[in-house]
């Protein structure tokens, strides 16, 4: 029996089915080890010993390791089949270390899609652990640990910011700088002209393009109304232009472009896109068989395998016809592109979205349809459009109307882009040179230039890819980290820096400009790629990074200012120092500026808990009864809480006197009131409604069952 270890338990069933009864398949549930938080500065790295890392089993993973060890002892061979990327290679290496496997001889199964053919190929051609890939991942982890721990401790000490990091800080600066641009934007006035003519018994809207052959720029009301007054009652056709336009389909999806397209088309956040894609990759139960529907979803390559291309071509001809078959796109590979994997594509062309829809959730279906259609479209023929532009003029003012019709759908037979229009006209309107048409509507409108829109998650992913910071596997997690640290607000995928985020980015840019510089982060990514390719050594890169960084860090630690807190105008009741607004782990609070000598914290009433008097006294202590609202739920309680814990349902307010009558047990023998059921320290009892004026109380006598 042979043991195969994968990362995710969702893969186990499928891979086991393909491998057969001679294999046991178990999951590591991701990383099993990470750098310790012990040693100097809690880095888990011995700097003096050439950055020797000290690894420990991750919290909650010891039982996984124990189970894998026990299973490995019962098997004749252990094979590692973790994900085919830098992190997956590192997980395989850590598994080999923990399970006492020989790194040089242990087999490594590598597959980019969970299908029978792919698994069989991996079994036939097993590989070894790529030590360069592991070294690259380890170097990245050490650098990120040093930057993260050192910056985070300093930022928290000085400005109470929660963390800093190589990729997240550079990304934060991108967002913050753009938000500053928006804040500094000054709107400019401009005016537009709208004009319509009547032709062929219907109105047509015109675009005004020139006045006496000069470009039109209207900046005030006088200019706009002067031009409007000169537009004649009739316009004459001066020129008709026709041309053929070919529109090419886009390339197959990378991680970045999938996240961007899923955001714009499906309103998926980047994290959700990766989560759903992971499900499609790991496999779905389809007609009694657990199958992977797409290839590996963390990739920066648009390349498709020759095998897939041949299958796809045959399918396109079969489904759409030979005239729909296009060509394979040749893409320019950027320096940051690793090209380790194929593009994200379906594992089977005949497994159409419609055929598997009933087995998928709504989100899974929508994302699978997007991937399936985009991949096939990339290999299909161009769309062919015919465009016609009609130029009309009057009083030396030129207008135009554009018409487009599709002559051949091409790739649009399966995939339409967000900005594509339906242009399936039978024929163009029959405009003739020299023909005159009446102006039926003309108007002018004042407008103001708009500030740039805030970055969306999709836009940030695109920028991260363009400038070379992070990798496909880190885009979504970086954005999520910024949200969790409360550096940005994420409103339906739109990112806006918070006050804390702006402060953090400003401070980092002042004291650590190279860390937040996208060029620095991009260069570091290139160096990590060089380690992976065997062109640079781990030791050299770590030494080149660490000593200049730590020297600069030590200097900054002495001069970085502390955060100046906003005063509330009140003095501390304990020591007399000003009270200030501070930022804590659970949000802002008011505390003493003389901290840590004085640790006074002002207790504020819960903002979610509103209290309104209802005009009644508490039946247990005589205090004011209040109507409270907490977390969306209303109830009545005593104003003397916590000394008095009397509460009752808010429904008693609407029931009025009838409610009190129903609660009446009997008349009070000591006053004109009556007794009701109350709850005390030792259980329920009968007490007078006029408490505390009347203290009469009685035990509740339980009736014996006959």
LOBA-203760 format. One line per 5 residues: their letters; for each residue x, y, z of C-alpha. Coordinates in Angstrom, 3 decimals, decimal comma. Each point is the difference from the previous one (the first is absolute). Layout:
BEGIN
a = X/Y/Z  ... .
//
This chain:
BEGIN
xxxxx = 0,000/0,000/0,000  1,256/3,483/-0,916  -0,851/3,271/1,733  -0,667/3,102/-2,123  -0,190/3,315/1,866 .
xxxxx = -1,894/2,950/-1,477  -0,796/3,416/1,509  -3,784/0,020/-0,004  -2,326/-2,760/1,248  -2,393/0,847/-2,852 .
xxxxx = 2,479/-1,533/-2,449  0,403/-3,298/1,840  -3,124/-1,718/-1,303  0,631/0,838/-3,657  3,703/-0,823/0,009 .
xxxxx = -0,572/-3,230/1,930  -2,572/-1,078/-2,594  2,445/0,613/-2,848  2,987/-1,636/1,752  -1,769/-3,183/1,079 .
xxxxx = 0,045/-2,308/3,009  3,786/-0,114/0,335  0,075/3,592/1,242  -1,085/1,829/3,145  -0,604/3,722/-0,513 .
xxxxx = 0,128/2,416/2,933  0,134/3,790/0,385  2,459/2,251/1,807  -2,653/2,755/0,229  2,436/2,572/-1,375 .
xxxxx = 3,255/0,932/1,732  0,951/-2,198/2,944  2,983/2,094/1,166  1,014/3,630/0,166  2,753/2,132/1,490 .
xxxxx = 0,071/0,013/3,784  -0,631/3,217/1,914  2,875/-0,622/2,413  3,586/1,216/-0,044  1,259/3,538/-0,566 .
xxxxx = -2,937/2,362/-0,651  -2,251/-3,049/-0,406  1,105/-0,419/-3,607  0,572/-3,755/0,141  3,184/0,556/-2,019 .
xxxxx = 3,624/-0,255/1,163  1,592/2,907/-1,840  3,538/-0,928/1,054  -0,310/-3,474/-1,491  -0,722/1,156/-3,529 .
xxxxx = -3,686/0,645/0,788  -0,631/-3,524/1,222  -3,774/-0,363/0,454  -1,580/-1,761/2,953  -3,255/-1,660/-0,955 .
xxxxx = -2,786/-1,160/2,299  -3,203/-1,940/-0,634  -2,881/2,405/-0,576  -2,561/0,363/2,749  -2,709/-2,617/-0,385 .
xxxxx = 1,988/-2,082/-2,500  1,737/-2,449/2,347  -2,824/-2,530/-0,315  0,278/0,219/-3,812  3,746/-0,643/0,187 .
xxxxx = -0,506/-2,903/2,411  -2,571/-1,580/-2,295  2,256/0,370/-3,050  2,930/-1,523/1,881  -2,090/-2,963/1,133 .
xxxxx = -1,315/-0,597/-3,519  3,479/0,386/-1,515  1,349/-2,757/2,276  -2,643/-2,366/-1,363  0,744/0,798/-3,671 .
xxxxx = 2,843/-1,108/-2,221  0,456/3,426/-1,581  -0,999/3,631/0,587  -0,669/2,239/-3,014  -0,523/3,757/0,278 .
xxxxx = -2,662/1,572/-2,235  -0,412/3,518/1,368  -0,976/2,950/-2,204  2,232/0,791/-2,995  1,380/3,375/1,130 .
xxxxx = 2,585/1,547/2,316  -2,106/-0,503/3,138  -0,969/-3,536/-0,996  3,648/-0,922/-0,547  0,853/1,369/3,443 .
xxxxx = -2,792/-2,031/1,590  1,373/-3,132/-1,688  3,486/0,758/1,374  -1,334/0,545/3,522  -1,933/-3,266/-0,194 .
xxxxx = 3,183/-1,791/-1,038  1,838/1,496/2,970  -2,681/-0,834/2,545  -0,579/-3,535/-1,337  3,758/-0,729/-0,267 .
xxxxx = -0,139/-0,480/-3,763  3,054/0,284/-2,230  -0,470/3,274/-1,889  2,231/-1,238/-2,811  -1,972/-3,162/-0,719 .
xxxxx = -3,577/0,619/1,178  -2,404/0,093/-2,950  -1,973/3,135/-0,758  -3,228/-0,177/-2,026  -0,649/3,249/-1,882 .
xxxxx = -3,291/0,610/-1,803  -1,775/3,185/-1,050  -3,475/-1,468/-0,274  -1,723/-2,752/1,945  -0,963/-2,308/-2,842 .
xxxxx = 0,738/-3,658/-0,741  2,425/0,834/-2,816  1,879/2,571/2,075  0,306/-2,311/3,018  1,171/-2,898/-2,171 .
xxxxx = 2,591/2,277/-1,611  1,282/0,997/3,459  0,269/-3,671/1,049  1,829/-0,921/-3,193  2,432/2,922/0,267 .
xxxxx = 0,614/0,699/3,703  2,280/2,897/0,897  2,220/0,916/2,942  -0,385/2,913/2,394  1,344/3,141/-1,668 .
xxxxx = 2,534/1,320/2,526  0,362/3,326/-1,797  -3,747/0,559/0,235  0,098/-0,859/3,711  2,966/2,324/0,561 .
xxxxx = -1,872/2,814/-1,757  -3,051/-0,475/2,215  2,122/-0,170/3,145  1,849/3,189/-0,932  -3,284/1,803/-0,598 .
xxxxx = -1,359/-1,220/3,327  3,102/1,131/1,912  0,045/3,438/-1,635  -3,709/0,491/0,614  0,377/-1,192/3,615 .
xxxxx = 2,827/2,479/0,677  -1,740/2,938/-1,657  -3,373/-0,917/1,453  1,132/-0,540/3,598  2,377/2,957/0,151 .
xxxxx = -2,324/2,489/-1,671  -3,093/-1,233/1,824  1,574/0,358/3,464  1,319/3,474/-0,819  -3,266/1,201/-1,541 .
xxxxx = -2,036/-1,227/2,965  2,385/1,592/2,482  0,005/3,363/-1,753  -3,410/0,432/-1,636  -2,010/-3,045/1,135 .
xxxxx = -0,184/-1,349/-3,541  -0,484/-3,744/-0,006  2,432/-1,193/-2,655  2,283/0,769/-2,902  1,391/-2,226/-2,720 .
xxxxx = 1,852/-0,086/-3,269  -2,998/-0,590/-2,286  -2,855/1,382/2,105  1,748/3,327/0,707  0,801/0,601/-3,679 .
xxxxx = -3,613/-0,829/-0,889  -1,307/2,300/2,744  2,051/2,874/-1,413  -1,504/-0,578/-3,461  -3,501/0,377/1,444 .
xxxxx = 0,896/2,910/2,282  1,711/2,017/-2,745  -3,034/-0,443/-2,247  -2,353/1,071/2,808  2,159/3,113/0,512 .
xxxxx = -0,372/0,771/-3,703  -3,778/-0,265/0,376  0,003/2,255/3,097  2,091/2,652/-1,780  -2,103/-0,060/-3,155 .
xxxxx = -1,501/3,361/-0,976  -3,094/-0,273/-2,262  -0,024/2,046/-3,200  -3,115/1,327/-1,687  -0,885/-1,059/-3,523 .
xxxxx = -3,115/-0,003/-2,183  -1,388/-2,542/-2,424  -2,297/0,314/-3,020  -2,633/-2,650/-0,743  -1,642/-0,031/-3,423 .
xxxxx = -2,505/-2,280/-1,743  -1,205/-0,170/-3,579  -3,051/-1,727/-1,420  0,752/-2,555/-2,731  -1,985/-2,931/-1,348 .
xxxxx = -2,826/0,742/2,467  2,123/-0,221/3,148  2,447/2,196/1,952  3,786/-0,451/-0,144  2,398/1,464/2,579 .
xxxxx = 3,039/1,823/-1,422  3,490/0,592/1,357  1,307/3,527/-0,581  3,639/-0,175/-1,112  1,203/3,397/-1,304 .
xxxxx = -0,832/3,651/-0,568  1,636/1,552/-3,069  2,387/-2,986/-0,065  1,120/0,701/3,572  -0,395/-2,322/2,956 .
xxxxx = -2,829/1,054/2,279  0,775/0,824/3,638  -2,841/1,667/1,908  1,035/1,299/3,437  -2,856/2,364/0,850 .
xxxxx = -3,681/0,748/-0,627  0,633/2,798/-2,486  2,058/-2,222/-2,314  -2,558/-2,822/0,216  -3,067/2,140/-0,718 .
xxxxx = 1,771/1,866/-2,811  0,776/-3,300/-1,754  -3,492/-1,325/0,719  -1,571/3,078/-1,623  2,040/-0,520/-3,185 .
xxxxx = -1,165/-3,588/-0,600  -2,341/0,319/-3,041  -3,450/-1,543/-0,415  1,305/-2,508/-2,558  3,248/-1,962/-0,351 .
xxxxx = 1,399/-1,359/-3,269  1,829/-3,309/-0,534  3,577/0,936/-1,019  1,804/-3,331/0,039  -0,665/-3,727/0,506 .
xxxxx = 2,806/-2,302/1,074  -0,107/-3,806/0,190  2,703/-2,382/1,206  0,444/-3,572/1,156  1,325/-0,571/3,517 .
xxxxx = 1,289/-3,289/1,424  -0,187/-0,492/3,781  2,297/-2,629/1,499  -0,906/-2,111/3,017  1,991/0,345/3,208 .
xxxxx = 2,526/-2,452/1,380  -0,926/-2,797/2,416  -0,211/0,908/3,671  2,903/0,464/2,385  -0,701/0,333/3,728 .
xxxxx = 0,051/3,767/-0,333  -2,250/0,304/-3,059  -2,447/-2,540/1,437  -0,314/2,054/3,181  -0,507/3,169/-2,032 .
xxxxx = -2,617/-1,511/-2,314  -1,843/-1,747/2,848  -0,174/3,314/1,853  -1,389/1,955/-2,969  -2,359/-2,718/-1,277 .
xxxxx = -1,018/-1,930/3,101  0,723/2,543/2,741  2,319/-2,544/1,690  2,636/1,281/2,392  3,511/-1,287/-0,691 .
xxxxx = -0,043/-2,331/2,993  -3,332/-1,497/-1,058  1,227/-0,554/-3,566  2,988/-2,029/1,217  -2,158/-1,943/2,457 .
xxxxx = -2,533/-1,046/-2,672  2,781/-0,720/-2,515  1,685/-2,232/2,597  -3,223/-1,997/0,293  -0,200/-0,437/-3,766 .
xxxxx = 3,652/-1,065/-0,145  -0,196/-2,471/2,879  -3,070/-1,667/-1,425  -3,778/-0,169/-0,054  -2,233/-3,076/0,147 .
xxxxx = -1,353/-0,241/-3,552  -2,275/-2,888/-0,942  1,455/-2,197/2,744  3,632/0,867/-0,780  2,172/2,503/1,866 .
xxxxx = 1,786/1,998/-2,718  2,162/3,109/-0,146  -1,650/2,483/-2,357  2,847/2,483/-0,509  3,802/0,039/0,060 .
xxxxx = 2,084/1,494/2,813  -1,305/3,488/0,782  3,204/1,720/1,178  1,874/0,927/-3,151  1,336/3,019/-1,858 .
xxxxx = 0,243/-1,778/-3,354  -2,406/0,171/-2,950  1,534/-3,083/-1,610  -2,165/-2,979/-0,923  1,404/-3,500/-0,351 .
xxxxx = 0,285/-1,418/-3,544  -2,203/-2,926/1,033  -2,794/2,290/1,150  0,310/2,200/-3,096  -0,472/-2,969/-2,327 .
xxxxx = -3,027/-1,227/1,965  -1,475/3,502/0,075  0,447/0,529/-3,732  -1,841/-3,219/-0,750  -2,796/0,999/2,366 .
xxxxx = -0,363/3,492/-1,532  -0,303/-1,492/-3,487  -2,469/-2,590/1,274  -2,196/2,492/1,853  0,254/3,211/-2,032 .
xxxxx = 1,520/-0,877/-3,364  3,425/0,296/-1,602  -0,423/3,711/-0,774  -0,087/0,734/3,747  3,456/-1,478/0,609 .
xxxxx = 2,616/2,661/0,766  3,680/-0,087/0,847  2,054/-0,534/3,151  1,028/3,342/1,473  3,676/0,671/0,562 .
xxxxx = 0,450/2,179/3,050  2,951/2,131/0,969  1,374/-1,404/3,219  0,865/2,650/2,593  3,054/-0,317/2,223 .
xxxxx = -2,245/-0,608/3,006  -1,911/-2,851/-1,644  1,031/-3,405/1,327  -1,910/-2,042/-2,598  0,199/-3,078/2,215 .
xxxxx = -3,580/-1,013/-0,761  -2,548/0,224/-2,731  -2,691/2,639/-0,057  -3,163/-0,772/1,958  -2,109/-2,167/-2,295 .
xxxxx = -2,670/-2,724/0,120  1,250/-3,562/0,237  -2,555/-1,169/-2,574  -1,619/1,851/-2,899  -2,940/-2,402/-0,143 .
xxxxx = -0,765/0,676/3,673  -1,921/3,158/-0,880  -1,303/2,356/2,702  -3,589/-0,944/-0,847  0,718/-3,727/0,296 .
xxxxx = 1,391/0,334/3,556  -2,205/2,854/1,214  -2,205/-2,220/2,153  3,050/-1,227/1,924  1,351/3,473/0,779 .
xxxxx = -0,952/2,840/2,300  -0,976/3,273/-1,642  3,453/1,505/0,652  1,804/-3,101/-1,258  -2,079/-0,063/-3,179 .
xxxxx = 0,513/3,688/-0,765  3,761/-0,165/0,479  0,346/-3,272/-1,913  -2,009/1,443/-2,910  2,300/3,037/-0,016 .
xxxxx = 3,155/-2,146/-0,117  -1,408/-2,494/-2,504  -1,256/2,647/-2,430  3,074/2,236/0,199  2,370/-2,908/-0,691 .
xxxxx = -1,829/-1,238/-3,071  -0,522/3,563/-1,240  3,763/0,596/0,117  0,406/-2,635/-2,749  -2,895/1,215/-2,153 .
xxxxx = -0,182/2,271/-3,023  -0,179/3,795/0,275  -3,315/1,766/0,073  -0,619/1,929/-3,254  -1,849/3,313/0,210 .
xxxxx = -0,916/2,576/-2,595  0,004/3,605/1,159  -1,748/2,942/-1,676  0,460/3,642/1,026  -2,311/2,731/-1,313 .
xxxxx = 1,403/3,560/0,110  -2,542/2,831/-0,022  0,563/3,760/0,114  -1,704/3,362/0,186  1,475/3,505/0,476 .
xxxxx = 3,511/-1,532/0,019  -0,910/-2,165/3,019  0,744/-3,700/-0,561  -1,865/-2,943/1,511  0,208/-3,760/-0,409 .
xxxxx = -1,989/-3,193/0,613  1,685/-3,402/0,341  -1,613/-3,320/-0,933  1,470/-3,470/0,443  -1,277/-3,360/-1,103 .
xxxxx = 1,505/-3,448/0,449  0,667/-1,953/-3,166  1,501/-3,039/1,739  -0,276/-0,801/3,716  3,246/-1,931/0,268 .
xxxxx = 0,975/-0,529/3,660  -3,160/1,836/1,100  -1,906/-3,151/-0,833  1,122/-1,163/3,442  1,437/2,995/1,859 .
xxxxx = -0,998/3,679/0,136  1,999/2,617/1,881  -1,388/2,498/2,469  0,041/2,964/-2,407  -1,159/-1,882/-3,099 .
xxxxx = -3,257/1,140/-1,536  -2,533/-1,990/-1,958  0,542/1,292/-3,536  -1,945/-2,486/-2,060  -1,671/2,462/-2,402 .
xxxxx = -1,461/-1,308/-3,242  1,102/3,151/-1,842  1,128/3,569/0,615  -2,383/2,974/-0,366  0,023/1,298/-3,619 .
xxxxx = 1,694/3,387/0,452  0,880/1,751/-3,281  2,614/2,699/-0,641  -1,526/3,479/-0,151  -3,210/-1,086/1,710 .
xxxxx = -1,395/2,424/2,603  -1,550/-0,974/3,344  -1,842/2,215/2,509  1,369/0,632/3,478  -2,753/-1,052/2,411 .
xxxxx = 1,805/0,519/3,280  2,985/1,983/1,250  1,083/0,818/3,504  3,045/0,838/2,102  0,946/-1,221/3,461 .
xxxxx = 2,483/1,155/2,607  2,301/-2,682/1,372  3,119/-0,286/2,140  2,971/-2,290/-0,395  -0,097/-2,919/2,420 .
xxxxx = 2,756/-1,205/2,275  1,470/-3,414/-0,842  -1,927/-2,918/1,452  1,390/-1,765/3,056  1,918/-3,151/-0,791 .
xxxxx = -1,946/-3,227/-0,080  1,464/-3,341/1,049  0,260/-0,921/-3,679  1,917/3,194/-0,808  2,459/-0,566/2,857 .
xxxxx = 0,606/-3,576/-1,156  0,708/1,332/-3,489  2,404/2,631/1,362  1,784/-2,543/2,210  0,534/-2,187/-3,034 .
xxxxx = 1,139/2,897/-2,199  2,584/1,360/2,457  1,141/-3,474/1,099  -0,861/-0,073/3,699  -1,265/-3,262/1,435 .
xxxxx = -0,897/-3,126/-1,914  -3,304/-1,483/-1,216  -0,358/-1,948/3,245  0,398/3,144/2,157  -2,173/2,642/-1,711 .
xxxxx = -3,222/-0,868/1,832  1,664/-0,662/3,377  1,842/3,348/-0,145  -3,255/1,905/-0,521  -1,636/-2,012/2,775 .
xxxxx = 2,872/0,801/2,380  -0,394/3,736/-0,629  -3,693/-0,329/0,821  0,599/-2,020/3,164  2,602/2,527/1,202 .
xxxxx = -2,603/2,729/-0,594  2,354/1,814/-2,366  -2,689/0,009/-2,685  -3,771/-0,183/-0,049  -1,370/-2,470/-2,504 .
xxxxx = -3,475/1,028/-1,126  -1,233/-2,563/-2,514  3,469/-0,344/-1,458  0,802/3,744/-0,021  3,099/0,803/2,095 .
xxxxx = 0,432/3,250/1,954  2,844/0,673/2,431  -0,975/0,660/3,601  1,545/2,627/2,263  2,234/-2,692/1,464 .
xxxxx = 0,934/-1,250/-3,471  0,977/3,482/-1,181  2,090/0,578/3,117  1,748/-3,356/-0,389  0,753/0,552/-3,686 .
xxxxx = 1,253/3,548/0,683  2,293/-1,098/2,826  1,398/-2,932/-1,990  0,573/2,201/-3,030  1,903/2,502/2,172 .
xxxxx = 2,204/-2,445/1,887  0,074/-3,104/-2,244  -0,526/1,351/-3,547  1,654/-3,032/-1,602  -2,413/-2,436/1,686 .
xxxxx = -3,098/1,710/-1,396  1,631/0,612/-3,384  -1,536/-2,393/-2,501  3,332/-0,183/-1,851  1,733/-1,360/3,104 .
xxxxx = -2,637/-2,690/0,462  0,042/-0,884/-3,702  3,802/-0,312/0,009  -0,231/-2,284/3,029  -2,479/-2,211/-1,875 .
xxxxx = 2,463/-0,214/-2,901  2,761/-1,064/2,384  -2,231/-2,725/1,415  -0,687/-1,174/-3,542  3,760/-0,085/-0,612 .
xxxxx = 0,443/-2,321/2,991  -2,732/-2,214/-1,425  1,831/-0,147/-3,315  3,341/-0,714/1,695  1,569/3,312/-1,075 .
xxxxx = 0,454/1,524/3,471  0,751/-1,369/3,442  -2,268/0,237/2,990  2,886/1,120/2,226  1,026/2,935/-2,193 .
xxxxx = -3,508/1,387/-0,297  -0,692/-0,283/3,737  3,289/1,699/0,899  -0,542/2,746/-2,575  -3,431/0,619/1,465 .
xxxxx = 0,475/-0,404/3,751  2,994/2,098/1,033  -0,952/3,223/-1,838  -3,595/-0,427/1,165  0,851/-0,564/3,659 .
xxxxx = 2,478/2,897/0,041  -2,660/2,325/-1,390  -2,615/-1,455/2,351  2,131/0,694/3,085  0,497/3,630/-1,062 .
xxxxx = -3,703/0,505/-0,661  -0,929/-1,517/3,378  1,796/2,898/1,693  -1,582/2,814/-1,990  -3,526/-1,145/-0,953 .
xxxxx = -2,572/2,186/1,752  -2,764/-1,371/2,197  -3,623/0,449/-0,918  -1,558/3,215/1,341  -3,449/-0,829/1,360 .
xxxxx = -3,069/2,185/-0,432  -1,080/1,560/3,308  -3,653/-0,182/1,083  0,026/3,183/2,118  -0,499/-1,993/3,216 .
xxxxx = 2,456/-0,677/2,802  0,753/-3,395/1,484  -1,975/-0,458/3,270  2,932/-1,933/1,483  3,070/2,130/-0,771 .
xxxxx = -1,257/3,153/-1,706  1,803/-0,580/-3,322  -1,880/0,647/-3,260  -2,202/-2,808/-1,277  0,747/-1,007/-3,619 .
xxxxx = -1,526/-2,200/-2,694  2,086/-3,121/-0,595  -0,253/-2,969/-2,334  -0,264/-3,418/1,636  -0,416/-3,540/-1,229 .
xxxxx = -3,781/0,383/0,169  -0,144/3,485/-1,480  0,336/3,579/1,360  -0,282/0,755/3,714  0,632/2,903/2,413 .
xxxxx = 2,940/-0,400/2,347  2,503/1,995/2,029  2,867/1,710/-1,846  2,238/-0,785/2,988  0,027/-3,725/-0,880 .
xxxxx = 1,699/-2,228/1,185  0,349/1,875/3,313  -3,773/0,427/0,045  -2,087/-2,762/-1,563  -3,394/1,687/0,239 .
xxxxx = -2,431/-0,894/-2,808  -3,338/1,745/-0,282  -2,909/-2,398/-0,092  -2,387/1,011/-2,741  -3,568/-1,211/-0,260 .
xxxxx = -0,363/-2,481/-2,811  -0,890/1,997/-3,123  -2,236/-2,860/-1,100  -1,981/0,144/3,263  -2,525/2,890/0,077 .
xxxxx = -2,074/0,586/3,161  -3,337/1,884/0,134  -2,185/0,383/3,158  -3,433/-1,605/-0,381  -1,658/1,832/2,941 .
xxxxx = -0,161/-3,017/2,334  1,823/-0,974/3,173  1,874/-3,255/0,477  -2,194/-2,463/1,990  3,076/-1,373/1,767 .
xxxxx = 1,956/3,104/1,063  -2,074/3,027/-0,996  2,525/1,266/-2,527  -0,844/1,465/-3,411  -0,923/-2,581/-2,637 .
xxxxx = 1,743/0,531/-3,331  -0,682/-1,196/-3,518  3,341/-1,188/-1,355  1,147/-1,036/-3,444  3,047/-2,232/-0,325 .
xxxxx = 1,221/-1,581/-3,240  -3,397/0,488/-1,579  -2,009/-1,555/2,889  -2,266/2,065/2,322  -0,724/-0,742/3,663 .
xxxxx = -0,956/1,747/3,243  2,399/0,069/2,953  0,691/1,907/3,191  2,145/3,157/0,009  1,743/-1,290/3,137 .
xxxxx = 1,691/-2,831/-1,932  2,213/-1,818/0,988  -1,203/0,309/3,619  -3,522/-0,810/-1,156  -0,349/-2,495/-2,833 .
xxxxx = -3,730/0,314/-0,612  -0,933/-0,429/-3,683  -3,152/-0,706/-1,925  -1,153/-0,460/-3,589  -0,655/3,146/-2,009 .
xxxxx = -3,362/-1,429/-1,103  -1,437/1,106/3,358  0,121/3,606/-1,196  -2,500/-0,627/-2,777  -2,187/-2,271/2,073 .
xxxxx = -0,534/2,804/2,568  -2,298/-0,460/2,941  -1,264/-3,339/-1,259  3,507/-1,397/0,396  0,238/1,109/3,610 .
xxxxx = -3,464/-1,434/0,769  0,999/-3,352/-1,465  3,096/-0,027/2,220  -2,053/0,827/3,124  -0,020/-2,912/2,426 .
xxxxx = -2,085/1,418/2,869  -0,587/3,160/1,996  2,686/1,200/2,391  -1,140/-0,386/3,663  2,039/3,066/1,116 .
xxxxx = -0,907/2,649/-2,625  -2,311/0,694/-2,918  2,403/-1,644/-2,456  0,237/-3,602/-1,150  2,535/-2,797/-0,032 .
xxxxx = 1,900/-1,099/-3,113  2,556/-2,744/-0,668  3,557/1,230/0,447  3,440/-1,570/-0,235  2,409/0,408/2,898 .
xxxxx = 3,394/-1,311/1,024  -1,486/-3,295/1,227  -2,655/-0,505/-2,669  -3,494/1,248/-0,762  -2,296/1,605/2,625 .
xxxxx = -3,113/2,213/0,227  0,648/3,693/0,598  -2,055/3,166/0,099  -0,224/2,156/-3,123  0,480/3,084/2,210 .
xxxxx = 3,489/-1,015/1,138  1,995/1,690/1,578  -2,854/1,916/1,715  -1,462/-3,385/0,892  2,402/-2,809/0,880 .
xxxxx = -2,553/-2,763/0,252  1,097/-3,329/-1,511  -1,162/-3,634/0,143  1,301/-3,406/-0,983  -1,487/-1,639/-3,087 .
xxxxx = -1,989/-3,032/1,158  0,271/-2,835/-2,502  -3,145/-2,052/-0,396  0,382/-3,738/0,310  -1,144/-2,049/-2,951 .
x = -2,956/-2,259/0,735 .
//
